[in-house]
Amino acid sequence: MECTVNWLPASGMAFSAETGSGHLLTMDGAPDGGGRNLAPRPMETLLAGAGGCTAYDVVLILKRGRHDVRGCQVRLQAERASTDPKVFTKIHLHFVVTGRNLPEAAVQRAIELSHDKYCSATIMLGKTAEVTTSYEVVEAT
């Protein structure tokens, strides 16, 4: 895996990242740090990536189990250390999984498998942060 990040000097503290798969992602800093608040902060991007990683796992595990999953939302809340390096110290992931006749046990198991075995991002962040999860299952109409 690779990624190239370039500073965009005309934009203050904005950066453009080109991923190994050829996609572009822009990041910016807060105005008090020289940014213009035109894009997510790098740490917000890191948190969003963790949410995407675990959501991907949960959907894939449920689909492989032939469950009729129709939606998966992950709401993340994080706390950071107050001093540098301001690593994440707590991350809570709340899953809202929507589907038809989804067994709660299957959703819980998919989340646990992602949390304990498959999600590289949350497992890595778990080295510095306490990572917790909760979930709710919503019946699709």
N, CA, C and O atoms as a MOPAC input file, in Angstrom:
PM7 MOZYME 1SCF
protein

 N      0.85600 1    -1.16900 1     0.00000 1
 C      0.00000 1     0.00000 1     0.00000 1
 C      0.89600 1     1.22400 1     0.00000 1
 O      1.95500 1     1.24500 1     0.62800 1
 N      0.44800 1     2.24300 1    -0.71800 1
 C      1.23400 1     3.46300 1    -0.77200 1
 C      0.31300 1     4.66800 1    -0.86000 1
 O     -0.86600 1     4.54500 1    -1.18900 1
 N      0.86800 1     5.82700 1    -0.56300 1
 C      0.11900 1     7.06900 1    -0.61600 1
 C      1.13500 1     8.19300 1    -0.73700 1
 O      2.19600 1     8.14500 1    -0.11500 1
 N      0.81400 1     9.20200 1    -1.53300 1
 C      1.66800 1    10.37000 1    -1.66100 1
 C      0.88400 1    11.57700 1    -1.18700 1
 O     -0.22300 1    11.83500 1    -1.66000 1
 N      1.45900 1    12.31300 1    -0.25300 1
 C      0.81300 1    13.49900 1     0.30000 1
 C      1.61800 1    14.72400 1    -0.11400 1
 O      2.83600 1    14.77200 1     0.05700 1
 N      0.91000 1    15.72100 1    -0.66600 1
 C      1.54400 1    16.96400 1    -1.08700 1
 C      0.90600 1    18.14500 1    -0.36500 1
 O     -0.31600 1    18.26000 1    -0.27500 1
 N      1.76200 1    19.01000 1     0.13900 1
 C      1.29000 1    20.25100 1     0.73700 1
 C      0.83300 1    21.17300 1    -0.37900 1
 O      1.47000 1    21.23700 1    -1.43000 1
 N     -0.25900 1    21.88600 1    -0.16400 1
 C     -0.77800 1    22.85300 1    -1.12400 1
 C     -0.51300 1    24.24600 1    -0.55200 1
 O     -1.39200 1    24.82400 1     0.08800 1
 N      0.69500 1    24.79500 1    -0.77500 1
 C      1.11700 1    26.02000 1    -0.08600 1
 C      0.17300 1    27.20400 1    -0.28100 1
 O      0.02700 1    28.01600 1     0.63300 1
 N     -0.46700 1    27.32700 1    -1.42900 1
 C     -1.37800 1    28.44600 1    -1.68200 1
 C     -2.62900 1    28.36500 1    -0.80700 1
 O     -3.35900 1    29.34600 1    -0.66800 1
 N     -2.87300 1    27.19100 1    -0.21900 1
 C     -4.07100 1    26.99100 1     0.60100 1
 C     -3.77500 1    27.03900 1     2.08700 1
 O     -4.61000 1    26.61400 1     2.88600 1
 N     -2.63100 1    27.53500 1     2.48000 1
 C     -2.28600 1    27.61100 1     3.90500 1
 C     -1.73800 1    26.29700 1     4.40800 1
 O     -0.56300 1    25.99100 1     4.20000 1
 N     -2.58200 1    25.50800 1     5.07400 1
 C     -2.14500 1    24.23100 1     5.63000 1
 C     -2.98600 1    23.07500 1     5.08700 1
 O     -3.33000 1    22.15300 1     5.82700 1
 N     -3.31300 1    23.12500 1     3.80800 1
 C     -4.05500 1    22.04200 1     3.16600 1
 C     -3.07600 1    21.08500 1     2.50300 1
 O     -1.98600 1    21.47000 1     2.07900 1
 N     -3.49700 1    19.82000 1     2.42500 1
 C     -2.68500 1    18.77100 1     1.82900 1
 C     -3.55900 1    17.92700 1     0.92300 1
 O     -4.73800 1    17.71400 1     1.20400 1
 N     -2.98100 1    17.45200 1    -0.15700 1
 C     -3.68000 1    16.55700 1    -1.06800 1
 C     -2.97800 1    15.20400 1    -1.01100 1
 O     -1.75700 1    15.11900 1    -1.14700 1
 N     -3.75400 1    14.16400 1    -0.81200 1
 C     -3.19200 1    12.81100 1    -0.77100 1
 C     -3.69200 1    12.04800 1    -1.98700 1
 O     -4.88300 1    12.06700 1    -2.29600 1
 N     -2.78200 1    11.38000 1    -2.67000 1
 C     -3.15800 1    10.47400 1    -3.75900 1
 C     -2.85200 1     9.06300 1    -3.27800 1
 O     -1.70800 1     8.71800 1    -2.98600 1
 N     -3.90200 1     8.26200 1    -3.20500 1
 C     -3.74600 1     6.90900 1    -2.68500 1
 C     -3.17300 1     5.98700 1    -3.75400 1
 O     -3.16500 1     6.31500 1    -4.94100 1
 N     -2.70300 1     4.84900 1    -3.31700 1
 C     -2.15600 1     3.86200 1    -4.23400 1
 C     -3.16300 1     3.37000 1    -5.26400 1
 O     -2.78300 1     2.90100 1    -6.33600 1
 N     -4.45700 1     3.48000 1    -4.93400 1
 C     -5.49900 1     3.06400 1    -5.87800 1
 C     -5.92200 1     4.21500 1    -6.78500 1
 O     -6.87300 1     4.08300 1    -7.55600 1
 N     -5.21000 1     5.35300 1    -6.69400 1
 C     -5.43700 1     6.45200 1    -7.61600 1
 C     -6.51300 1     7.44200 1    -7.20600 1
 O     -6.97100 1     8.22400 1    -8.04000 1
 N     -6.92800 1     7.43200 1    -5.95900 1
 C     -7.95400 1     8.36700 1    -5.49300 1
 C     -7.32700 1     9.54500 1    -4.77100 1
 O     -6.26500 1     9.43000 1    -4.16000 1
 N     -8.00800 1    10.68300 1    -4.85500 1
 C     -7.51700 1    11.89100 1    -4.20400 1
 C     -8.31600 1    12.19800 1    -2.95600 1
 O     -9.52800 1    11.99100 1    -2.90900 1
 N     -7.62600 1    12.68900 1    -1.95400 1
 C     -8.23100 1    13.05400 1    -0.68400 1
 C     -7.57500 1    14.35200 1    -0.23600 1
 O     -6.35000 1    14.46600 1    -0.23200 1
 N     -8.39300 1    15.32600 1     0.13900 1
 C     -7.86000 1    16.59600 1     0.60800 1
 C     -8.04200 1    16.68500 1     2.11600 1
 O     -9.06200 1    16.25600 1     2.65400 1
 N     -7.05800 1    17.23800 1     2.78400 1
 C     -7.10100 1    17.47000 1     4.22700 1
 C     -6.69000 1    18.91100 1     4.47800 1
 O     -5.91300 1    19.48200 1     3.71300 1
 N     -7.21400 1    19.50300 1     5.55500 1
 C     -6.86800 1    20.87900 1     5.87800 1
 C     -6.76900 1    21.02700 1     7.39100 1
 O     -7.24200 1    20.17500 1     8.14400 1
 N     -6.16100 1    22.09600 1     7.81500 1
 C     -6.02500 1    22.37400 1     9.23100 1
 C     -7.04700 1    23.39300 1     9.69900 1
 O     -7.75200 1    24.00900 1     8.89900 1
 N     -7.11000 1    23.55500 1    11.00000 1
 C     -7.98600 1    24.55300 1    11.60800 1
 C     -7.39200 1    25.94700 1    11.38500 1
 O     -6.17500 1    26.08500 1    11.25600 1
 N     -8.23200 1    26.97300 1    11.33900 1
 C     -7.71800 1    28.33700 1    11.15000 1
 C     -6.66800 1    28.75200 1    12.18700 1
 O     -5.73900 1    29.48900 1    11.86000 1
 N     -6.80800 1    28.28500 1    13.43600 1
 C     -5.81600 1    28.66800 1    14.44900 1
 C     -4.46200 1    28.00600 1    14.22900 1
 O     -3.48300 1    28.35600 1    14.88900 1
 N     -4.40200 1    27.05200 1    13.30600 1
 C     -3.12900 1    26.41700 1    12.96600 1
 C     -2.66700 1    26.75800 1    11.56200 1
 O     -1.76200 1    26.11200 1    11.03200 1
 N     -3.28400 1    27.77600 1    10.94700 1
 C     -2.87500 1    28.19900 1     9.61700 1
 C     -3.72200 1    27.62900 1     8.49100 1
 O     -3.50900 1    27.96300 1     7.32600 1
 N     -4.68800 1    26.76600 1     8.82900 1
 C     -5.55500 1    26.20000 1     7.80200 1
 C     -6.73500 1    27.10000 1     7.50600 1
 O     -6.90200 1    28.15400 1     8.11900 1
 N     -7.56100 1    26.66400 1     6.54700 1
 C     -8.73800 1    27.44900 1     6.17600 1
 C    -10.02900 1    26.66300 1     6.37900 1
 O    -11.09600 1    27.10500 1     5.95200 1
 N     -9.94200 1    25.50400 1     7.02700 1
 C    -11.12200 1    24.69600 1     7.33000 1
 C    -11.89200 1    24.31900 1     6.06500 1
 O    -13.12300 1    24.34100 1     6.05400 1
 N    -11.16800 1    23.97400 1     5.00300 1
 C    -11.79800 1    23.63100 1     3.72600 1
 C    -11.95700 1    22.12300 1     3.52500 1
 O    -12.56200 1    21.69100 1     2.54400 1
 N    -11.42600 1    21.33000 1     4.43200 1
 C    -11.48100 1    19.87300 1     4.29500 1
 C    -11.30000 1    19.26600 1     5.68000 1
 O    -10.95000 1    19.97300 1     6.62500 1
 N    -11.53500 1    17.95500 1     5.81200 1
 C    -11.34600 1    17.31700 1     7.12000 1
 C     -9.90400 1    17.43400 1     7.59600 1
 O     -8.96900 1    17.53100 1     6.80200 1
 N     -9.75600 1    17.42300 1     8.91700 1
 C     -8.42300 1    17.38900 1     9.51700 1
 C     -7.82100 1    15.99400 1     9.30200 1
 O     -8.56300 1    15.02600 1     9.13300 1
 N     -6.50900 1    15.88000 1     9.30600 1
 C     -5.90000 1    14.55300 1     9.15100 1
 C     -6.37800 1    13.53400 1    10.19000 1
 O     -6.60400 1    12.37400 1     9.84700 1
 N     -6.53500 1    13.94300 1    11.44700 1
 C     -6.98900 1    12.98900 1    12.46900 1
 C     -8.45400 1    12.61200 1    12.27400 1
 O     -8.84700 1    11.49300 1    12.60100 1
 N     -9.26900 1    13.52700 1    11.74600 1
 C    -10.65200 1    13.18200 1    11.40300 1
 C    -10.66100 1    12.13500 1    10.28400 1
 O    -11.47500 1    11.21100 1    10.28900 1
 N     -9.75400 1    12.29500 1     9.33900 1
 C     -9.64700 1    11.35200 1     8.23900 1
 C     -9.24200 1     9.97300 1     8.75400 1
 O     -9.75400 1     8.95400 1     8.29200 1
 N     -8.32400 1     9.95200 1     9.70800 1
 C     -7.90600 1     8.69600 1    10.32000 1
 C     -9.08600 1     8.01200 1    11.01800 1
 O     -9.27000 1     6.80200 1    10.88400 1
 N     -9.88000 1     8.78000 1    11.75600 1
 C    -11.04400 1     8.23500 1    12.44700 1
 C    -12.08800 1     7.72800 1    11.45000 1
 O    -12.66800 1     6.65900 1    11.64200 1
 N    -12.32100 1     8.49400 1    10.39100 1
 C    -13.27300 1     8.07400 1     9.35600 1
 C    -12.80800 1     6.78800 1     8.68300 1
 O    -13.62100 1     5.91600 1     8.37800 1
 N    -11.51700 1     6.67000 1     8.45300 1
 C    -10.97400 1     5.45000 1     7.85400 1
 C    -11.20200 1     4.23900 1     8.72700 1
 O    -11.49800 1     3.15300 1     8.22800 1
 N    -11.06700 1     4.41700 1    10.03200 1
 C    -11.32600 1     3.31500 1    10.96100 1
 C    -12.79400 1     2.91500 1    10.89800 1
 O    -13.11800 1     1.72700 1    10.90800 1
 N    -13.68000 1     3.90200 1    10.83300 1
 C    -15.10400 1     3.60200 1    10.71600 1
 C    -15.42900 1     2.88000 1     9.42700 1
 O    -16.22200 1     1.93800 1     9.42300 1
 N    -14.82600 1     3.30800 1     8.33900 1
 C    -15.03900 1     2.64700 1     7.05800 1
 C    -14.51000 1     1.22600 1     7.05000 1
 O    -15.13000 1     0.32700 1     6.48300 1
 N    -13.36500 1     1.02700 1     7.67700 1
 C    -12.74700 1    -0.29700 1     7.73700 1
 C    -13.64400 1    -1.29200 1     8.47200 1
 O    -13.87700 1    -2.39900 1     7.98700 1
 N    -14.14200 1    -0.90000 1     9.63300 1
 C    -14.96100 1    -1.82100 1    10.41600 1
 C    -16.35200 1    -2.00200 1     9.80300 1
 O    -16.90800 1    -3.09900 1     9.86000 1
 N    -16.92300 1    -0.94100 1     9.21700 1
 C    -18.22600 1    -1.07100 1     8.55000 1
 C    -18.11800 1    -2.04500 1     7.38100 1
 O    -19.00700 1    -2.86900 1     7.16700 1
 N    -17.03100 1    -1.94800 1     6.63200 1
 C    -16.77900 1    -2.86300 1     5.51800 1
 C    -16.78800 1    -4.31300 1     6.01400 1
 O    -17.43800 1    -5.17800 1     5.42700 1
 N    -16.06500 1    -4.55800 1     7.09300 1
 C    -16.01800 1    -5.91000 1     7.66100 1
 C    -17.40300 1    -6.40700 1     8.05000 1
 O    -17.78700 1    -7.52300 1     7.70100 1
 N    -18.15100 1    -5.58300 1     8.77200 1
 C    -19.46000 1    -5.99800 1     9.28400 1
 C    -20.40000 1    -6.33700 1     8.13100 1
 O    -21.07700 1    -7.36400 1     8.16400 1
 N    -20.44500 1    -5.48300 1     7.11700 1
 C    -21.31500 1    -5.75500 1     5.96300 1
 C    -20.87200 1    -7.03600 1     5.25200 1
 O    -21.70300 1    -7.87900 1     4.91400 1
 N    -19.58100 1    -7.18100 1     5.02900 1
 C    -19.07400 1    -8.36800 1     4.33100 1
 C    -19.37400 1    -9.64900 1     5.11800 1
 O    -19.79600 1   -10.64500 1     4.53100 1
 N    -19.16400 1    -9.63300 1     6.41500 1
 C    -19.43200 1   -10.81600 1     7.25000 1
 C    -20.91900 1   -11.16900 1     7.21000 1
 O    -21.27500 1   -12.34000 1     7.08400 1
 N    -21.78200 1   -10.16600 1     7.31500 1
 C    -23.22400 1   -10.43500 1     7.27100 1
 C    -23.65100 1   -10.95000 1     5.89500 1
 O    -24.46400 1   -11.87000 1     5.80100 1
 N    -23.10600 1   -10.35900 1     4.83100 1
 C    -23.44400 1   -10.83100 1     3.47900 1
 C    -22.96400 1   -12.26300 1     3.26400 1
 O    -23.67600 1   -13.08200 1     2.68200 1
 N    -21.76400 1   -12.55900 1     3.73200 1
 C    -21.24900 1   -13.93100 1     3.58300 1
 C    -22.08300 1   -14.92800 1     4.37400 1
 O    -22.14900 1   -16.10600 1     4.02300 1
 N    -22.72100 1   -14.45400 1     5.44100 1
 C    -23.62000 1   -15.29500 1     6.21800 1
 C    -25.02100 1   -15.35300 1     5.61100 1
 O    -25.94600 1   -15.90800 1     6.20300 1
 N    -25.16000 1   -14.76900 1     4.41900 1
 C    -26.42300 1   -14.73900 1     3.65600 1
 C    -27.54300 1   -14.00800 1     4.40300 1
 O    -28.71800 1   -14.35500 1     4.28500 1
 N    -27.15200 1   -12.99800 1     5.16700 1
 C    -28.13800 1   -12.18200 1     5.85300 1
 C    -28.53700 1   -11.02600 1     4.94200 1
 O    -27.72200 1   -10.54000 1     4.15800 1
 N    -29.77800 1   -10.58900 1     5.04500 1
 C    -30.32300 1    -9.52500 1     4.19700 1
 C    -30.03100 1    -8.16500 1     4.83200 1
 O    -30.92100 1    -7.50900 1     5.37300 1
 N    -28.75700 1    -7.75900 1     4.75300 1
 C    -28.33400 1    -6.48000 1     5.31900 1
 C    -28.58800 1    -5.39300 1     4.27600 1
 O    -28.25100 1    -5.55200 1     3.10300 1
 N    -29.19200 1    -4.27700 1     4.72300 1
 C    -29.56000 1    -3.20200 1     3.79900 1
 C    -28.83300 1    -1.89400 1     4.10000 1
 O    -28.77600 1    -1.00500 1     3.24900 1
 N    -28.27900 1    -1.77300 1     5.30200 1
 C    -27.57400 1    -0.54900 1     5.65400 1
 C    -26.68600 1    -0.76300 1     6.86500 1
 O    -26.95500 1    -1.60900 1     7.71900 1
 N    -25.62600 1     0.02000 1     6.91800 1
 C    -24.72300 1    -0.04300 1     8.06300 1
 C    -24.14000 1     1.34800 1     8.27000 1
 O    -23.45600 1     1.89100 1     7.40200 1
 N    -24.42600 1     1.90600 1     9.43200 1
 C    -23.89400 1     3.20200 1     9.80000 1
 C    -23.05300 1     3.01500 1    11.05800 1
 O    -23.43700 1     2.28100 1    11.96900 1
 N    -21.91600 1     3.67700 1    11.09800 1
 C    -21.08100 1     3.65600 1    12.29900 1
 C    -20.87700 1     5.09600 1    12.74800 1
 O    -20.35500 1     5.92400 1    12.00000 1
 N    -21.29100 1     5.38300 1    13.96500 1
 C    -21.08700 1     6.70600 1    14.55600 1
 C    -19.91000 1     6.58900 1    15.51800 1
 O    -19.95500 1     5.82900 1    16.48600 1
 N    -18.87300 1     7.34100 1    15.24000 1
 C    -17.66100 1     7.26700 1    16.05400 1
 C    -17.52600 1     8.50500 1    16.92600 1
 O    -17.76900 1     9.62600 1    16.47900 1
 N    -17.14100 1     8.29100 1    18.16100 1
 C    -16.81300 1     9.37300 1    19.07900 1
 C    -15.43200 1     9.06200 1    19.63600 1
 O    -15.16700 1     7.94700 1    20.08600 1
 N    -14.56000 1    10.05800 1    19.60100 1
 C    -13.19100 1     9.81700 1    20.04600 1
 C    -12.72800 1    10.91500 1    20.99600 1
 O    -13.15900 1    12.06500 1    20.91700 1
 N    -11.84400 1    10.52000 1    21.88400 1
 C    -11.15700 1    11.46100 1    22.77100 1
 C     -9.66800 1    11.35100 1    22.47700 1
 O     -9.16100 1    10.28200 1    22.13800 1
 N     -8.98100 1    12.48200 1    22.61400 1
 C     -7.54600 1    12.50600 1    22.35500 1
 C     -6.79600 1    12.96400 1    23.59000 1
 O     -7.35600 1    13.63300 1    24.45900 1
 N     -5.53600 1    12.60200 1    23.66000 1
 C     -4.66600 1    13.05300 1    24.74300 1
 C     -4.56900 1    14.57400 1    24.70100 1
 O     -4.66100 1    15.17400 1    23.63000 1
 N     -4.38900 1    15.18700 1    25.83900 1
 C     -4.33300 1    16.65000 1    25.89800 1
 C     -2.95000 1    17.19800 1    25.56000 1
 O     -2.80300 1    18.38800 1    25.28200 1
 N     -1.92800 1    16.32600 1    25.58200 1
 C     -0.57000 1    16.77300 1    25.25800 1
 C     -0.04200 1    15.98400 1    24.06800 1
 O     -0.53000 1    14.89700 1    23.75600 1
 N      0.95800 1    16.54700 1    23.41400 1
 C      1.56400 1    15.89000 1    22.24900 1
 C      2.30500 1    14.62600 1    22.65300 1
 O      2.93500 1    14.61900 1    23.71000 1
 N      2.26300 1    13.58900 1    21.89200 1
 C      1.43000 1    13.44600 1    20.70400 1
 C     -0.02500 1    13.22000 1    21.10700 1
 O     -0.30400 1    12.40900 1    21.99000 1
 N     -0.93100 1    13.91400 1    20.48200 1
 C     -2.34300 1    13.87300 1    20.86100 1
 C     -3.03800 1    12.66500 1    20.22400 1
 O     -3.91300 1    12.79100 1    19.36800 1
 N     -2.60700 1    11.50400 1    20.68200 1
 C     -3.15100 1    10.24600 1    20.16800 1
 C     -4.58900 1    10.06600 1    20.64400 1
 O     -5.01100 1    10.68400 1    21.62100 1
 N     -5.32900 1     9.22400 1    19.95100 1
 C     -6.64700 1     8.86200 1    20.43300 1
 C     -6.47600 1     8.04800 1    21.70900 1
 O     -5.64500 1     7.14200 1    21.76600 1
 N     -7.26100 1     8.37100 1    22.72600 1
 C     -7.21300 1     7.62500 1    23.97900 1
 C     -8.47800 1     6.79300 1    24.18500 1
 O     -8.44400 1     5.76500 1    24.86100 1
 N     -9.58200 1     7.23300 1    23.60800 1
 C    -10.84300 1     6.48600 1    23.66900 1
 C    -11.55500 1     6.64100 1    22.33900 1
 O    -11.62200 1     7.73400 1    21.77800 1
 N    -12.08600 1     5.53500 1    21.84100 1
 C    -12.88900 1     5.55400 1    20.62000 1
 C    -14.09500 1     4.66800 1    20.86600 1
 O    -13.96000 1     3.50400 1    21.24200 1
 N    -15.27500 1     5.23000 1    20.64900 1
 C    -16.49800 1     4.42900 1    20.75200 1
 C    -17.14200 1     4.37500 1    19.37600 1
 O    -17.32400 1     5.39900 1    18.71700 1
 N    -17.48300 1     3.16000 1    18.95500 1
 C    -18.13700 1     2.94600 1    17.66800 1
 C    -19.54900 1     2.43100 1    17.93100 1
 O    -19.72900 1     1.38600 1    18.55600 1
 N    -20.53800 1     3.16200 1    17.45500 1
 C    -21.93200 1     2.72000 1    17.59200 1
 C    -22.43600 1     2.35900 1    16.19600 1
 O    -22.50500 1     3.20800 1    15.30800 1
 N    -22.78300 1     1.09200 1    16.02100 1
 C    -23.25700 1     0.57400 1    14.73900 1
 C    -24.77800 1     0.61300 1    14.70000 1
 O    -25.43600 1     0.23200 1    15.66800 1
 N    -25.33200 1     1.06700 1    13.59700 1
 C    -26.76200 1     0.97200 1    13.32800 1
 C    -26.86800 1     0.13500 1    12.05400 1
 O    -26.58300 1     0.60900 1    10.95400 1
 N    -27.28400 1    -1.12300 1    12.22900 1
 C    -27.32900 1    -2.06300 1    11.10900 1
 C    -28.78700 1    -2.30500 1    10.73900 1
 O    -29.60200 1    -2.68700 1    11.57800 1
 N    -29.09300 1    -2.07900 1     9.48400 1
 C    -30.45800 1    -2.21800 1     8.97900 1
 C    -30.54200 1    -3.41000 1     8.04700 1
 O    -29.64000 1    -3.64700 1     7.24400 1
 N    -31.63400 1    -4.16100 1     8.15600 1
 C    -31.82400 1    -5.29700 1     7.26900 1
 C    -33.17500 1    -5.94500 1     7.48400 1
 O    -33.99400 1    -5.47000 1     8.27100 1
 N    -33.39400 1    -7.03000 1     6.77400 1
 C    -34.63600 1    -7.78800 1     6.89400 1
 C    -34.35300 1    -9.03400 1     7.70400 1
 O    -33.52500 1    -9.85800 1     7.31500 1
 N    -35.03800 1    -9.17600 1     8.83400 1
 C    -34.90200 1   -10.34600 1     9.70600 1
 C    -33.45900 1   -10.62500 1    10.11000 1
 O    -33.03200 1   -11.77900 1    10.14900 1
 N    -32.71800 1    -9.58000 1    10.40700 1
 C    -31.32100 1    -9.75100 1    10.83300 1
 C    -31.29400 1   -10.26400 1    12.26700 1
 O    -31.81100 1    -9.60600 1    13.16900 1
 N    -30.69900 1   -11.42700 1    12.48300 1
 C    -30.56900 1   -11.90100 1    13.86100 1
 C    -29.59000 1   -11.01400 1    14.63200 1
 O    -28.48800 1   -10.73700 1    14.16000 1
 N    -29.99900 1   -10.57800 1    15.80400 1
 C    -29.13300 1    -9.73600 1    16.62800 1
 C    -27.80300 1   -10.42500 1    16.90300 1
 O    -26.75700 1    -9.77600 1    16.92300 1
 N    -27.84100 1   -11.72600 1    17.11300 1
 C    -26.60800 1   -12.47700 1    17.39400 1
 C    -25.63500 1   -12.41200 1    16.21900 1
 O    -24.42100 1   -12.36100 1    16.41800 1
 N    -26.16100 1   -12.41400 1    15.00200 1
 C    -25.28900 1   -12.34300 1    13.81700 1
 C    -24.63000 1   -10.97600 1    13.71400 1
 O    -23.45600 1   -10.87400 1    13.35700 1
 N    -25.38100 1    -9.92700 1    14.02400 1
 C    -24.82200 1    -8.57300 1    13.99500 1
 C    -23.75100 1    -8.43900 1    15.07000 1
 O    -22.66600 1    -7.92000 1    14.80800 1
 N    -24.05300 1    -8.90000 1    16.26700 1
 C    -23.08700 1    -8.83000 1    17.35900 1
 C    -21.81600 1    -9.60100 1    17.00800 1
 O    -20.70900 1    -9.12500 1    17.25900 1
 N    -21.97500 1   -10.77000 1    16.43900 1
 C    -20.80700 1   -11.58400 1    16.06700 1
 C    -19.97300 1   -10.89400 1    14.98400 1
 O    -18.74400 1   -10.90400 1    15.04500 1
 N    -20.64200 1   -10.29600 1    13.99700 1
 C    -19.91700 1    -9.59800 1    12.92500 1
 C    -19.09500 1    -8.44200 1    13.49800 1
 O    -17.94700 1    -8.23600 1    13.10500 1
 N    -19.68100 1    -7.70100 1    14.41500 1
 C    -18.96200 1    -6.58700 1    15.04500 1
 C    -17.78700 1    -7.11100 1    15.85800 1
 O    -16.69200 1    -6.55100 1    15.79600 1
 N    -18.00100 1    -8.17400 1    16.61700 1
 C    -16.91600 1    -8.74700 1    17.42200 1
 C    -15.78300 1    -9.27000 1    16.54400 1
 O    -14.61100 1    -9.07500 1    16.86400 1
 N    -16.12500 1    -9.93400 1    15.43700 1
 C    -15.08400 1   -10.43800 1    14.52800 1
 C    -14.27300 1    -9.28800 1    13.93600 1
 O    -13.04900 1    -9.37000 1    13.83500 1
 N    -14.96100 1    -8.22200 1    13.54700 1
 C    -14.25000 1    -7.06000 1    13.02300 1
 C    -13.34200 1    -6.47300 1    14.09500 1
 O    -12.17000 1    -6.19200 1    13.84500 1
 N    -13.89500 1    -6.29100 1    15.28500 1
 C    -13.17000 1    -5.66900 1    16.39800 1
 C    -11.96700 1    -6.50100 1    16.85200 1
 O    -10.91100 1    -5.94800 1    17.15800 1
 N    -12.12400 1    -7.81800 1    16.89500 1
 C    -11.08500 1    -8.69100 1    17.45400 1
 C    -10.12000 1    -9.27700 1    16.42900 1
 O     -8.99900 1    -9.64600 1    16.77600 1
 N    -10.55000 1    -9.36500 1    15.15600 1
 C     -9.75000 1   -10.13000 1    14.20900 1
 C     -9.45400 1    -9.44000 1    12.88100 1
 O     -8.33500 1    -9.54400 1    12.37900 1
 N    -10.41800 1    -8.74500 1    12.30600 1
 C    -10.26700 1    -8.30900 1    10.92200 1
 C     -9.94500 1    -6.84000 1    10.68700 1
 O     -9.21100 1    -6.52900 1     9.74900 1
 N    -10.46000 1    -5.93300 1    11.49200 1
 C    -10.30500 1    -4.50600 1    11.18600 1
 C     -8.91900 1    -4.01200 1    11.59600 1
 O     -8.65700 1    -3.72600 1    12.76500 1
 N     -8.05500 1    -3.92400 1    10.61400 1
 C     -6.67800 1    -3.48400 1    10.86700 1
 C     -6.63400 1    -2.10600 1    11.51000 1
 O     -5.80900 1    -1.85500 1    12.38900 1
 N     -7.51600 1    -1.21400 1    11.07700 1
 C     -7.49100 1     0.16700 1    11.57600 1
 C     -7.85600 1     0.24500 1    13.05100 1
 O     -7.12500 1     0.85500 1    13.83100 1
 N     -8.97700 1    -0.36200 1    13.45100 1
 C     -9.37500 1    -0.24600 1    14.85700 1
 C     -8.47200 1    -1.07500 1    15.76300 1
 O     -8.24400 1    -0.70700 1    16.91500 1
 N     -7.96400 1    -2.17500 1    15.25800 1
 C     -7.03200 1    -2.97700 1    16.06400 1
 C     -5.73500 1    -2.19200 1    16.28600 1
 O     -5.17300 1    -2.21200 1    17.38100 1
 N     -5.26900 1    -1.50900 1    15.25500 1
 C     -4.05900 1    -0.70300 1    15.39300 1
 C     -4.30600 1     0.46900 1    16.34500 1
 O     -3.47900 1     0.74000 1    17.21500 1
 N     -5.43400 1     1.16400 1    16.18900 1
 C     -5.74600 1     2.28400 1    17.07700 1
 C     -5.95300 1     1.81400 1    18.51000 1
 O     -5.75000 1     2.57600 1    19.45600 1
 N     -6.35700 1     0.56000 1    18.66800 1
 C     -6.53900 1    -0.01700 1    19.99100 1
 C     -5.23700 1    -0.16500 1    20.76500 1
 O     -5.26100 1    -0.47900 1    21.95500 1
 N     -4.11000 1     0.05400 1    20.11400 1
 C     -2.82100 1     0.01100 1    20.81200 1
 C     -2.62100 1     1.23900 1    21.69900 1
 O     -1.84200 1     1.19900 1    22.65100 1
 N     -3.32800 1     2.33800 1    21.38500 1
 C     -3.21600 1     3.54400 1    22.21200 1
 C     -4.54900 1     3.96900 1    22.80900 1
 O     -4.58700 1     4.72900 1    23.77700 1
 N     -5.64600 1     3.47700 1    22.23200 1
 C     -6.97000 1     3.91900 1    22.66900 1
 C     -7.79500 1     2.75100 1    23.18500 1
 O     -7.63800 1     1.61400 1    22.74100 1
 N     -8.67300 1     3.05100 1    24.12600 1
 C     -9.66600 1     2.07900 1    24.55100 1
 C    -10.77900 1     2.12500 1    23.51100 1
 O    -11.45300 1     3.14400 1    23.36500 1
 N    -10.97300 1     1.02100 1    22.78700 1
 C    -11.97500 1     0.96600 1    21.72700 1
 C    -13.17200 1     0.17500 1    22.23700 1
 O    -13.03700 1    -0.97900 1    22.64100 1
 N    -14.34300 1     0.80600 1    22.21500 1
 C    -15.56900 1     0.14800 1    22.65000 1
 C    -16.59100 1     0.20000 1    21.52800 1
 O    -16.51100 1     1.03800 1    20.63000 1
 N    -17.56000 1    -0.71700 1    21.59700 1
 C    -18.59800 1    -0.77600 1    20.57300 1
 C    -19.97300 1    -0.92300 1    21.21000 1
 O    -20.11500 1    -1.40000 1    22.33600 1
 N    -20.96800 1    -0.50400 1    20.46200 1
 C    -22.36400 1    -0.76300 1    20.79200 1
 C    -23.08300 1    -0.86800 1    19.45400 1
 O    -22.53600 1    -0.50600 1    18.41200 1
 N    -24.31000 1    -1.36600 1    19.49500 1
 C    -25.03100 1    -1.52300 1    18.22000 1
 C    -26.52600 1    -1.52600 1    18.43900 1
 O    -27.02400 1    -1.72900 1    19.54700 1
 N    -27.22200 1    -1.29400 1    17.34200 1
 C    -28.65000 1    -1.48300 1    17.30200 1
 C    -29.00200 1    -2.07000 1    15.93900 1
 O    -28.35800 1    -1.77500 1    14.93200 1
 N    -30.02800 1    -2.89800 1    15.93100 1
 C    -30.48400 1    -3.52800 1    14.69600 1
 C    -31.82700 1    -2.90500 1    14.35300 1
 O    -32.72600 1    -2.84500 1    15.19200 1
 N    -31.95800 1    -2.44000 1    13.11000 1
 C    -33.18000 1    -1.78800 1    12.64700 1
 C    -33.79100 1    -2.64700 1    11.54100 1
 O    -33.10400 1    -3.03500 1    10.59600 1
 N    -35.07400 1    -2.93700 1    11.66500 1
 C    -35.78200 1    -3.71600 1    10.64600 1
 C    -36.07800 1    -2.82500 1     9.44800 1
 O    -36.67700 1    -1.75900 1     9.58800 1
 N    -35.65300 1    -3.26900 1     8.27500 1
 C    -35.90800 1    -2.52300 1     7.04600 1
 C    -37.38500 1    -2.60500 1     6.68700 1
 O    -38.03100 1    -3.63600 1     6.87500 1
 N    -37.89700 1    -1.51600 1     6.17400 1
 C    -39.31100 1    -1.49900 1     5.79200 1
 C    -39.46800 1    -1.72100 1     4.30700 1
 O    -40.59000 1    -1.73900 1     3.80000 1

